[in-house]
Amino acid sequence: MMSPVRFGQRKFRAGGTSGSVFSLVAATLGSGTLSFSYVVQQNGYVLGSLLIVLGALISYYTGMLIVKCAEATGRTRYEDIALKLYGPRAARWTSIANLVCLVGFTFSYVTYVKK
């Protein structure tokens, strides 16, 4: 099984819409790495470091789950994976969750840049 990064590189062509959206979301999430110092400041060196490592492990695990689901279903979009595994109702909820998440990321990024 390949890593989530290699999976993304294989599935998204350079300069395509999918690749551009993926890069935008990755950049937005990347700005979250700036909050690491805040986590350490609020929780101390030991607990802060443990929380960061825990977050990284959870992120890796969920990334691998998405890769497994994509390989098992032959689909690459969250909505298509949900449709294949759980039916149209789950696909609709997945679309709504993605929309809410992306709008939230956009607001967070704008707020971060504004400060």
Helices and strands as residue ranges (DSSP letters): H 4-11, H 17-30, G 31-35, H 36-43, H 45-73, H 78-86, H 88-114
